[in-house]
Amino acid sequence: MLLVLFRKFLGKRQSHDAPSTADTPEQKVMRIQQGNIRLRNQFITDYQPYVAKVTSRFCKRYIDPSRDDEFSIALGAFNEAINQFSPDSGRSFLSFAETVIRRRLIDYIRKESRFTGQIPYSSFEVEDDEDSVVNPVEIHQAIEQYERERTIEERRSEIVDFNRCLQQFGISFGDLVEASPKHSDSREALFAIGALLARDSSLMSLVLTKKMLPIKELLEQVDVSRKTLERNRKFIIAVALIHCGPYPHLKHYLNIPEETRGEE
């Protein structure tokens, strides 16, 4: 988003064909439709924050213009709206553009989620702003399916990245299965130690640079024996890495509180 705003600032400073600030979006679109390519590029650049806002509102989450495909789809729809807009429709350009963006995002979500529309909820069909029939139930299901598949893919990516991180410490998932304590009390105690370790930046620095558990330093902060720390070294390191890493799905799956566990 900052990059978009920075480009917008530079665009305004560098443009030699900038229209009058008094021009409305509708007037600018009319000039663009007459063949003003430079104005089209400037207009699209100026309204990238608007496109990102509309897209985020539709997807009900923050959309990163530099990373998310939804933004590219929406930006293409905005350009399409420029070509299709007619002042005789009685609507503002931005209202028309939002409708086009929404439709293209719906098409994209349906395609990505492979939604087939098997349930005929025809009784829920309504007309949108352009008198086209849309089905809110179908759209809602498509979005839910799309989000489920995104979650699965994100979780898979987290596991792959976490496995790569563990390998740097000579730890495998098989090692973690073997190292996992059988008793819940012991497991909770190790979770607390891992959380404490993750919150201590100096200790985590030792973990990440030396690829080892700072047992001597930890003994000064925890009430367990050296033997316990040594025996559960792999488990504690893994917990600390999850706490410090970009693994929201793994944290949720393992039910690891990020703040309260160390205090307990």
N, C-alpha and C positions, 0 to 999 in steps of 0.2 A: 504494500500500500504506500509506503514512503517513497519507493521508487516511482510509482505512478504519479504521486504528487510532485516529485522532483522533476520528472519529465514534463509534467503540465506546466510547471514554472518556467523551465527552459524553453518550452514551446512558445509560450507567450512572449518571452523576451526575444526570441530569435525570429519570430514570424514577421515577414515583411508584407503580408497580405491579410493581416488580421482585420476582420470586419468591425464595424462600429459596435461599441458596447451596447448601443441602443437596439441593435438588431435582436429580434426574438428568435428562439430556436426555429420557429416555423419559417421566418424570413431567410435564415441561414440555409435551411434545407432546400428552399426554393432556389437559392443561388447555386447550391451544390448540384441540384438536379439539372441545372443549365450547363454543367460541365466544369465547375470550379474544383479541380482535383486538390489543389493546395488547401482550400478551405475545408474540403471533406476530411483530409488528414488531420487538420487542426481541430475540427469539430469533434471528431472521434476521440482525439487525445484529450480534449477538454472535458469530455463526458465519460471518461473511463471510471472516475470515482462513482459517478451515478450508476453506471452499468454494474460495478462491483457491489454497490449497495442493493440494487434490485435483485441481483443474483443471490447475495447472502440472505436477503429476506425470503426469497423463494425457497432456498435450500435449508433455511432455518439453522444456519451455521456460518461462521466466518469463511469467506472465499478469498483465497490468496491469489491475486491476479498473476503472480509470477509462477504459480505452480499448478493451480487447479484447472482441469479441463473445462469445468463449467463456465469459467470466466471467458475462455476463448469462444465457446459456443455462444455465450451471451453477447460478446463483442461482435461476432459475425452477424447475429440477429439484429443488433443495433444498426450495423451498416445496411442490412437488408431493409430495415424500417425506413432508412433515409431514401432508399430507392422507391419504396412503395407508398410513402406518405402522400396524401392529397389534402390540401387545405379545405376542400369542399366537404370533407367528412364531418366537419363540425367538432372534431376532437383536437386536443393539443397534440403536438408531436411526441412529447415525452410520455403521455398516456398511451398513445399508439405504439411507441417503441417498447414500453413495458409489456404490452400484450404480446407483441411479436417475440420478445425475449422469453416470456413465460412459455409460449407455445414451443419454441425450439428447445427449451430446457426439458419440457415434458417429453418431447420426442426423443431427446438424448437419454433421459432416464429410462424410458421404456425400452430403448434399444440396449442400453448397458445392462439392465436388470433382466433382459430377455422375458419381459412380462408379456403374457399372451392374451390377457383379458378373457379368461375362461369363464368368469362369473358374470352373467348378463345383468348388471345392475342398471338396466335402462330406466327404471323408475326414478333414479337419482339424477338423470341427465338434466342439465340446465343450459341456458344460453349465456355466452360470455359477452364482453362489450361489443363484439362485432357480429353478434347473432349467430355464432357458430356453436354447435352442440358440444359440450364437454361433460365429462362424468367425474365429479369430485371424488367419489368412492374409488373409482378406477385409478385416478391420479394419486390418491392417498396410498393405495396399495402398491402402486409402482414405486413411489418414493420410499415406502417402508422396505420393500424388497431390495431396492438399490442400496439403502443404508445398511441393511443386513449384510449384503455382499461386500460393501466397503469395509465393514467391521471385520469380517472374516479375513479379507485381504490384508488389512492393517495388522491384525493379530498375527497372521502368518509372517509378515515382514518383521514384526517385533521379535518373533521367535528366531528367525534366521539371523537377525542382527545380534540378539543376545547370545546365541550359540557361537557366533564369530568372536564376540567379546570374551566368552568363557574360555575359548581355545587359547587365547593369549595368556591365560593363567594355567593352562594345562588341565582344564576341567571340562568334562563332558556331561551331557544330560544323564548318562548312565551313572556317573559318579555321584550326581546329586540325588538320584533315587536311592543309591546305597547309603549315602551320608545322611539322608533325612531321618530325624529322630522318630522313634516309634511312639513315644509318649507325648501327649499334647502339651504337658507342662514344659517339657524339655524343648519342644518345638517353639513354644511361645517365648521362652527365655532366649533362644537363639535369634528369633525374629527381632527381639528387643535389642540385642547386641548388634545385629546387622543394621538396624535403624540408627542406633547411636553412632556407629562407625560412619554411616553415610552422612550424618549431620556434622561430623567433625572434619572440616576441610583439610586440616593438617594431616590427620590420619588417612583420609582418603587419598591425599597426594602421595603418601607412602605406598598405599595399596596399588595405585595406578602406575607409579614410576618403577617400583621394585617388584611388582607382581607377586606380593606376598602379604600375609596378614601380620600387622604390627602387634604381635602378641605382648611384648613387654609394655608397650604404651597402653594397650587395652586393659591389661591387668590392673593398671592404676585407676581405672574407671568402672570396672565391673566386678561383681562379687562371685566370681567363678574361678576354678583352678586353671592352671596352665594346661593341664592335661585335657580339660574340657575344650579349651580354645584350639589346641592342636588337633584333637580328634575331629572337631567340627569345622576346621578351617575352610573347607570348600563350601560348605553350606552358608557360613557367615559371609564369605566373600560374595557368593551369588546373591544373597539377600541385599547386601550393600549396593551391588551393581544395579539391581533392579530399582532400588530407591533413587539412585543418582542418574539412571539412564532414562531415555525417552520411551518408557514402556508403560503407558497408562493402562493398556489392556491386561498386561501381565500383573500389574499391581492390583487391578480389580479382581482378576481371576484368583490370585493368591490371597486376596483380602488382607493386604498389608497396609495398615494405617501409616501415613507418612510422618505424622507429628506426635501422636499420642503414645506410640509404642515405646519410644525411648523414655518418656516421662514415667510411664508405668514401671 
